[in-house]
Amino acid sequence: MLNINSIIGGATLAFIGWIAFSVVDLKTETAVISVKVDQNNKLLAELWDFYLQERVNDDIAWANRKPSIQASDERS
């Protein structure tokens, strides 16, 4: 005959085992996400550097250009 102590002990061990598996799964998912974030960071850093190198020789503000729209002298 099963007594109440053995049932509670078995349930407690099962609960602790479930928590252990959950923690391992969480650590695995966190490691995968960390790797993906690092890869994205490297890619974005390379793209940003490329963008900045291309824009260095460009006149970003276009302060020295004349507008292509001219006001007309004709009055309607």
N, C-alpha and C positions, 0 to 999 in steps of 0.2 A: 504494500500500500504506500502511495506517495504522500509524503507529508508536505505541509505548506512551505517549509523552509527550503526544500529541494526545488520546488516550483519557482519560488521567488529567486533563488540562486541561479537557476537556469535562465530565467527571464532577464536577470541582471547581466549575466554573461553574454546573452544574445544582444542586448542593448549596447553593451560596451564594444562588442565585435562590430555591430552596425556603425557605431561612431568611428571606430578605427578605419573601416573601409571608406567611409565618407570623407574623412580627413585625407587619406591617401589619394582619393579621386580629386579632391579639391586642390591638393598640392600639384597633381599632374596637370590639371586645367590651368592653374596659375603659371606653371612653368611654360606651357605652350603659349599662353597669352603674352608672357614676358618676351619670348623669342620673337613672336610676331611684331610686337611693339618695337623691339630693337631693330628689326629688319626695316620696318616702316620709317623709323627715325633716320637710319642710314640712307635710305632712298630719298627721303625728303631733303636731307642735308645736301646730297649730291645734286638734286634738282635745283635747290635754292642757290647753290654755288654756281651752277651753270647759268641760271637766270641772271645772277648778279654780274657774272663775267660778260655776258652778252650785252647787258645794259650799261656797262661802264663807258663804252665808246659812244653810246647813243645820247642824244640830247633829250633827257627825259622831260624837261619842262617846255621845250620848244620855244624858248624865249626869244630866239633870234630869227624866227620864221615870220613871214608876213601872212596875214590871213588870205585865204583864197576867195573870200566873199568881198566884193567891192560895192560900196553904196552907189546907187545910180543918181544921176542929176535930173532925170526926168521926173516931172510931177504930173500926176494924173488928175 
